[in-house]
Amino acid sequence: MKRYLAGLAVAALSTGAAQAETLQYASAFPEADVFTQLVILWGNQVSEATGGALDFDVVPSGALVPLPEALDAISFGVVPSGMVVASFISGTIPAMGYMEMLGGLPVENPSTGEAMAQVWGDVDALFAEHGIKGLWGAPAFASGVICREGHLHTRADWEGLKIRTAGRWQAQQVAAMGAVPVPLPPSELYVALQNGVVDCALMTPTIVMSARLYEVAPYYTNTDLAGNATITVMNLDTWNGLSDDERTAVQTASDAMMQTAATAMRQSAEDGLQALSGLGQVYTLNAEEAAELMQYTSPVFDQVAAGVTEGPGVALIQALASFRH
């Protein structure tokens, strides 16, 4: 994965010596995280395309603004650019609840990158209502459940378990499977699993590895679904204040990164699963088990759709729903 990103980065090294306008970018994740690395690559591509006239200073680990506050901070121009995550913004932008949930975005037929490109006009229009320009994004892949004791094959295995969730609609999916959703800050999750405060947590392979959750919850059930998109955005006034050439450079780099990010995030998840399999026990749902999961959680998608009755969110949900059928 690192070699893949490094190879892409070679072509993105800036050679221009022009005076640069530098925009801060608020990343919620550590510098070594794959999405942060993709942001750095994207920023280098913009810098190269503008001859060094526009640079991004990527500030990692939520040091610039905490993730729950990122949407407002960027909307109000406190921070010029950064990332937001669907599970943290679906309360403000209800249609994003669809992109929060497991299975909210396709993996194949169409590919995730193709699907994101198809719906991006609606995503951008949603953000514009909040004074924000949507640029590019990608979901988490191989989303699953890490547990203290055993894998979750069927709904009967979920029944009654206390499962940490991120976001309102993920919580509804967990409840639909008969489990008890528990909101917890990520910083408390390791100890909560260790002490049995929760039995399991919705998770991704890369976070399991980086947080060493396999030490206290060695059973990972891979749903093989994509969801909870992370999205790069910019304050709309900042966007409008760029020159035509700068906007073109940012848009071109963003369109390309939509595809690059989907590939890189999926590869990162596969690498994480492989690494995790050597430290814990990984099980991937078979077709029948995956179908049962989607059967029980399907009404939650309908609940999200029912709450969005006008504007670009309607078109977004209609398109995303078509990918599920």
C-alpha positions as CSV (number, residue, x, y, z in Angstrom):
1,M,0.0,0.0,0.0
2,K,2.8,2.4,0.9
3,R,4.6,1.6,-2.3
4,Y,1.4,2.2,-4.3
5,L,1.0,5.7,-2.8
6,A,4.7,6.5,-3.1
7,G,4.6,5.6,-6.7
8,L,1.7,8.0,-7.3
9,A,3.4,10.7,-5.3
10,V,6.5,10.8,-7.5
11,A,4.5,12.4,-10.3
12,A,3.0,14.9,-7.9
13,L,6.2,16.6,-6.6
14,S,6.0,20.3,-7.2
15,T,8.8,22.0,-9.1
16,G,7.3,25.5,-9.2
17,A,8.9,28.3,-7.3
18,A,6.0,30.7,-7.4
19,Q,4.8,32.4,-4.3
20,A,2.3,30.0,-2.8
21,E,-1.1,30.6,-1.2
22,T,-1.2,28.0,1.6
23,L,-4.6,26.7,2.8
24,Q,-4.8,24.7,6.0
25,Y,-6.5,21.3,5.8
26,A,-8.0,19.7,8.9
27,S,-7.4,15.9,8.9
28,A,-9.0,13.9,11.7
29,F,-6.6,11.0,11.3
30,P,-2.9,10.6,12.0
31,E,-0.4,11.4,9.3
32,A,0.3,7.8,8.6
33,D,-3.4,7.0,7.9
34,V,-4.1,6.1,4.3
35,F,-6.8,8.8,3.9
36,T,-4.4,11.5,5.2
37,Q,-1.7,10.2,2.9
38,L,-4.2,10.5,0.0
39,V,-4.9,14.1,1.0
40,I,-1.2,14.9,1.0
41,L,-0.9,13.3,-2.4
42,W,-3.9,15.3,-3.7
43,G,-2.4,18.5,-2.3
44,N,0.9,17.8,-4.0
45,Q,-0.9,17.3,-7.3
46,V,-2.7,20.6,-6.9
47,S,0.6,22.4,-6.1
48,E,2.2,20.9,-9.1
49,A,-0.7,21.8,-11.4
50,T,-0.6,25.4,-10.2
51,G,3.1,25.8,-10.4
52,G,3.3,26.2,-6.6
53,A,0.7,28.9,-6.5
54,L,-1.6,26.9,-4.3
55,D,-0.5,24.6,-1.5
56,F,-2.3,22.7,1.3
57,D,-0.9,22.4,4.8
58,V,-2.4,19.2,6.1
59,V,-2.8,19.2,9.9
60,P,-3.3,15.7,11.1
61,S,-4.9,14.0,14.2
62,G,-7.7,16.5,14.7
63,A,-5.2,19.1,15.9
64,L,-6.9,21.9,13.9
65,V,-10.5,21.0,14.7
66,P,-12.1,17.9,16.2
67,L,-14.0,15.8,13.7
68,P,-17.5,16.4,15.3
69,E,-16.9,20.1,14.8
70,A,-15.4,20.0,11.3
71,L,-18.5,20.6,9.3
72,D,-19.4,23.8,11.1
73,A,-15.8,25.0,11.3
74,I,-15.4,24.7,7.5
75,S,-18.9,26.0,6.8
76,F,-18.2,29.2,8.8
77,G,-14.7,29.6,7.4
78,V,-12.9,29.0,10.6
79,V,-11.0,26.3,8.7
80,P,-10.6,26.7,4.9
81,S,-10.6,23.0,4.1
82,G,-10.6,19.6,5.7
83,M,-12.4,16.2,5.9
84,V,-15.8,15.3,7.2
85,V,-17.2,11.8,7.9
86,A,-20.7,10.8,7.0
87,S,-21.5,9.5,10.5
88,F,-20.7,12.9,12.0
89,I,-22.7,15.0,9.6
90,S,-25.8,12.9,8.9
91,G,-27.6,14.8,11.7
92,T,-27.1,18.1,9.9
93,I,-27.3,16.7,6.3
94,P,-29.8,13.9,6.6
95,A,-29.2,12.4,3.2
96,M,-25.6,11.6,4.3
97,G,-27.2,8.9,6.5
98,Y,-27.2,6.7,3.5
99,M,-23.5,7.0,3.0
100,E,-23.0,6.4,6.8
101,M,-24.4,2.9,6.8
102,L,-22.8,-0.4,6.1
103,G,-23.8,-1.2,2.5
104,G,-24.6,2.4,1.7
105,L,-22.2,2.4,-1.2
106,P,-21.5,-0.4,-3.7
107,V,-18.2,-2.2,-3.9
108,E,-18.9,-3.7,-7.4
109,N,-21.4,-3.2,-10.2
110,P,-20.8,-0.3,-10.3
111,S,-17.4,0.1,-8.7
112,T,-17.2,2.4,-5.7
113,G,-15.3,5.0,-7.7
114,E,-17.8,4.9,-10.5
115,A,-20.7,5.2,-8.1
116,M,-19.1,8.2,-6.3
117,A,-18.6,10.0,-9.6
118,Q,-22.2,9.4,-10.6
119,V,-23.6,10.9,-7.4
120,W,-21.1,13.6,-6.8
121,G,-23.1,16.4,-8.3
122,D,-25.8,15.7,-5.7
123,V,-23.3,15.4,-2.9
124,D,-21.7,18.8,-3.9
125,A,-25.2,20.4,-4.1
126,L,-26.0,19.2,-0.6
127,F,-22.7,20.7,0.8
128,A,-23.4,24.0,-1.1
129,E,-26.5,24.5,1.0
130,H,-24.1,24.7,4.0
131,G,-21.5,27.0,2.4
132,I,-19.2,24.2,1.5
133,K,-17.6,22.8,-1.7
134,G,-17.5,19.0,-1.9
135,L,-14.3,17.8,-3.6
136,W,-13.8,14.0,-3.3
137,G,-14.3,11.2,-1.0
138,A,-14.2,7.4,-0.4
139,P,-15.8,5.0,2.0
140,A,-14.3,2.5,4.4
141,F,-14.1,-1.0,2.9
142,A,-14.4,-4.5,4.6
143,S,-16.4,-2.9,7.3
144,G,-17.1,-5.4,10.1
145,V,-17.5,-6.1,13.7
146,I,-14.7,-6.8,16.2
147,C,-15.8,-8.9,19.2
148,R,-14.4,-10.2,22.4
149,E,-15.9,-13.7,22.0
150,G,-16.7,-15.2,18.6
151,H,-17.9,-14.2,15.2
152,L,-21.3,-12.9,14.2
153,H,-22.6,-15.3,11.5
154,T,-26.4,-14.7,11.8
155,R,-28.8,-12.4,13.6
156,A,-29.0,-14.9,16.4
157,D,-25.3,-14.2,17.1
158,W,-26.0,-10.4,17.3
159,E,-28.9,-10.8,19.7
160,G,-28.5,-8.9,23.0
161,L,-24.8,-8.0,22.4
162,K,-23.6,-4.4,23.4
163,I,-22.0,-3.0,20.2
164,R,-20.2,0.3,19.9
165,T,-21.4,2.3,16.9
166,A,-20.4,5.5,15.2
167,G,-23.5,7.5,14.1
168,R,-27.2,7.4,14.5
169,W,-28.0,5.2,11.5
170,Q,-25.2,2.7,12.2
171,A,-26.8,2.4,15.6
172,Q,-30.2,1.7,13.9
173,Q,-28.6,-1.0,11.8
174,V,-27.2,-2.7,14.9
175,A,-30.6,-2.5,16.7
176,A,-32.2,-4.0,13.6
177,M,-29.9,-7.0,14.1
178,G,-31.1,-7.4,17.7
179,A,-28.1,-5.9,19.4
180,V,-27.8,-2.9,21.7
181,P,-26.0,0.1,20.2
182,V,-23.6,1.9,22.6
183,P,-22.1,5.3,21.7
184,L,-18.5,5.6,22.9
185,P,-15.6,7.9,21.9
186,P,-12.8,6.0,20.1
187,S,-10.4,6.9,22.8
188,E,-12.4,4.8,25.3
189,L,-13.0,1.8,23.1
190,Y,-9.9,-0.3,23.9
191,V,-10.6,-0.2,27.7
192,A,-14.4,-0.7,27.1
193,L,-13.7,-3.9,25.1
194,Q,-11.1,-5.0,27.6
195,N,-13.5,-4.6,30.6
196,G,-16.6,-5.9,28.8
197,V,-18.4,-2.6,28.9
198,V,-19.2,-3.5,25.2
199,D,-19.0,-6.9,23.6
200,C,-18.2,-5.7,20.1
201,A,-17.7,-2.6,18.0
202,L,-18.4,-1.7,14.4
203,M,-14.9,-1.3,12.9
204,T,-12.6,-1.4,9.9
205,P,-9.4,-3.5,9.6
206,T,-7.1,-0.5,9.5
207,I,-8.5,1.0,12.7
208,V,-8.4,-2.4,14.4
209,M,-4.7,-2.7,13.6
210,S,-3.7,0.9,14.4
211,A,-5.6,0.9,17.8
212,R,-4.5,-2.7,18.5
213,L,-8.1,-3.7,19.3
214,Y,-7.3,-7.3,18.4
215,E,-5.5,-7.6,21.7
216,V,-8.8,-7.4,23.6
217,A,-11.3,-8.4,20.9
218,P,-9.6,-11.0,18.5
219,Y,-12.7,-11.9,16.5
220,Y,-13.3,-9.9,13.3
221,T,-16.4,-10.5,11.3
222,N,-16.0,-9.0,7.8
223,T,-19.3,-8.0,6.2
224,D,-17.4,-7.1,3.0
225,L,-19.5,-3.9,2.8
226,A,-18.5,-0.3,2.2
227,G,-19.8,2.6,4.1
228,N,-19.2,5.7,6.3
229,A,-17.6,7.8,3.6
230,T,-14.9,10.3,4.4
231,I,-15.1,13.4,2.3
232,T,-12.7,16.2,1.4
233,V,-14.4,19.6,1.4
234,M,-13.6,23.3,1.2
235,N,-15.3,26.5,2.5
236,L,-17.3,27.8,-0.4
237,D,-16.1,31.4,-0.1
238,T,-12.5,30.1,-0.1
239,W,-13.3,28.1,-3.2
240,N,-14.9,31.1,-4.9
241,G,-11.9,33.2,-3.9
242,L,-9.5,31.0,-5.9
243,S,-8.5,32.0,-9.4
244,D,-10.1,30.1,-12.4
245,D,-6.8,28.2,-13.0
246,E,-6.6,27.2,-9.3
247,R,-10.2,26.0,-9.2
248,T,-9.6,24.0,-12.4
249,A,-6.5,22.4,-10.9
250,V,-8.3,21.5,-7.7
251,Q,-11.3,20.1,-9.5
252,T,-9.1,18.1,-11.9
253,A,-7.0,16.6,-9.0
254,S,-10.2,15.9,-7.1
255,D,-11.9,14.1,-10.0
256,A,-8.8,11.9,-10.4
257,M,-8.5,11.3,-6.6
258,M,-12.1,10.0,-6.5
259,Q,-10.9,7.0,-8.4
260,T,-7.5,6.7,-6.8
261,A,-9.0,6.9,-3.3
262,A,-11.5,4.2,-3.9
263,T,-8.7,1.9,-5.1
264,A,-6.3,2.8,-2.3
265,M,-8.9,2.5,0.5
266,R,-10.0,-0.9,-0.7
267,Q,-6.4,-2.1,-0.9
268,S,-5.7,-0.7,2.5
269,A,-8.6,-2.7,3.9
270,E,-7.4,-5.9,2.2
271,D,-3.9,-5.3,3.6
272,G,-5.5,-4.7,7.0
273,L,-7.5,-8.0,6.9
274,Q,-4.4,-9.9,5.9
275,A,-2.4,-8.4,8.8
276,L,-5.3,-9.0,11.2
277,S,-5.6,-12.6,10.2
278,G,-2.2,-13.2,11.6
279,L,-3.1,-11.6,15.0
280,G,-6.7,-12.6,15.5
281,Q,-9.4,-14.6,13.8
282,V,-11.0,-13.1,10.7
283,Y,-14.3,-14.5,9.2
284,T,-16.0,-13.1,6.1
285,L,-19.7,-13.6,5.8
286,N,-20.9,-16.0,3.1
287,A,-23.6,-15.0,0.6
288,E,-26.4,-16.3,2.7
289,E,-25.2,-14.6,5.9
290,A,-24.6,-11.3,4.0
291,A,-28.1,-11.5,2.5
292,E,-29.6,-11.9,6.0
293,L,-27.7,-8.9,7.3
294,M,-29.0,-6.8,4.4
295,Q,-32.5,-8.1,4.8
296,Y,-32.8,-7.0,8.5
297,T,-31.0,-3.7,8.0
298,S,-32.8,-2.7,4.7
299,P,-35.7,-1.0,6.6
300,V,-33.2,1.4,8.1
301,F,-32.3,2.6,4.6
302,D,-36.0,3.2,4.0
303,Q,-36.1,5.3,7.2
304,V,-33.3,7.5,6.0
305,A,-35.0,8.0,2.6
306,A,-38.4,8.8,4.3
307,G,-36.7,11.7,6.2
308,V,-35.4,13.3,3.0
309,T,-38.3,14.8,0.9
310,E,-36.8,17.6,-1.1
311,G,-33.7,19.0,-2.6
312,P,-30.6,17.2,-3.9
313,G,-30.7,14.7,-1.1
314,V,-33.7,13.0,-2.8
315,A,-31.7,12.4,-6.0
316,L,-28.7,11.2,-4.0
317,I,-30.7,8.6,-2.1
318,Q,-32.5,7.5,-5.3
319,A,-29.2,6.9,-7.0
320,L,-27.6,5.1,-4.0
321,A,-30.7,3.0,-3.6
322,S,-30.5,1.9,-7.2
323,F,-27.0,0.5,-6.6
324,R,-28.4,-1.7,-3.8
325,H,-30.9,-3.5,-6.1
